[in-house]
Amino acid sequence: MELELEILKVERELNLKRIVLYVQKTKESLLPINLIKGFIGDYKSILSGYSGTILNIAIPLIINWITKRKRGD
């Protein structure tokens, strides 16, 4: 009987420590710097697959913008 109570006590302590750890991790993940890092990481992973397409679209647009800008002077 005492052994079962001791086991329950240890399990309770472990569960409490897990809860505290989860709360700490949640607090850290909600810090502004970590939110920004997460956003930038997601943004990079999304753009990495489309970088060639983006460059193929962006380069002609930039060239046209520069040539029109020089003609306007």
C-alpha positions as CSV (number, residue, x, y, z in Angstrom):
1,M,0.0,0.0,0.0
2,E,2.8,2.4,0.9
3,L,4.6,1.6,-2.2
4,E,1.6,2.4,-4.4
5,L,1.2,5.8,-2.6
6,E,4.9,6.5,-3.2
7,I,4.5,5.7,-6.9
8,L,1.5,8.0,-7.1
9,K,3.4,10.7,-5.4
10,V,6.4,10.4,-7.8
11,E,4.0,10.3,-10.8
12,R,2.3,13.5,-9.5
13,E,5.6,15.3,-9.1
14,L,6.6,14.3,-12.7
15,N,3.4,15.5,-14.1
16,L,3.7,18.8,-12.3
17,K,7.3,19.2,-13.6
18,R,6.1,18.5,-17.1
19,I,3.4,21.1,-16.8
20,V,5.9,23.7,-15.6
21,L,8.2,22.8,-18.5
22,Y,5.4,23.1,-21.1
23,V,4.5,26.6,-19.6
24,Q,8.1,27.7,-19.8
25,K,8.4,26.5,-23.4
26,T,5.1,28.3,-24.3
27,K,6.3,31.5,-22.7
28,E,9.6,31.3,-24.7
29,S,7.9,30.6,-28.0
30,L,5.6,33.7,-27.5
31,L,8.5,36.1,-27.0
32,P,8.7,38.6,-29.8
33,I,12.1,37.6,-31.0
34,N,11.1,34.0,-31.2
35,L,7.9,34.9,-33.1
36,I,10.0,36.8,-35.6
37,K,12.5,34.0,-36.0
38,G,9.6,31.6,-36.6
39,F,8.0,33.9,-39.2
40,I,11.3,34.4,-41.0
41,G,12.0,30.7,-41.0
42,D,8.6,29.9,-42.4
43,Y,9.0,32.7,-45.0
44,K,12.4,31.4,-46.1
45,S,11.1,27.8,-46.5
46,I,8.2,29.0,-48.6
47,L,10.3,31.2,-50.8
48,S,13.1,28.7,-51.2
49,G,11.0,26.6,-53.6
50,Y,9.8,29.7,-55.6
51,S,13.1,31.6,-55.7
52,G,13.7,30.9,-59.4
53,T,10.1,31.9,-60.4
54,I,10.3,35.0,-58.3
55,L,13.6,36.0,-59.9
56,N,12.3,35.4,-63.4
57,I,9.4,37.8,-62.6
58,A,11.3,40.3,-60.6
59,I,14.3,40.9,-62.9
60,P,12.4,42.1,-65.9
61,L,10.2,44.3,-63.7
62,I,13.3,45.9,-62.1
63,I,14.9,46.4,-65.6
64,N,11.8,48.1,-66.9
65,W,11.5,50.3,-63.8
66,I,15.2,51.4,-64.2
67,T,14.8,52.1,-67.9
68,K,11.6,54.1,-67.5
69,R,13.2,56.0,-64.6
70,K,16.2,57.0,-66.8
71,R,14.0,58.1,-69.6
72,G,12.0,60.3,-67.3
73,D,15.1,62.4,-66.3
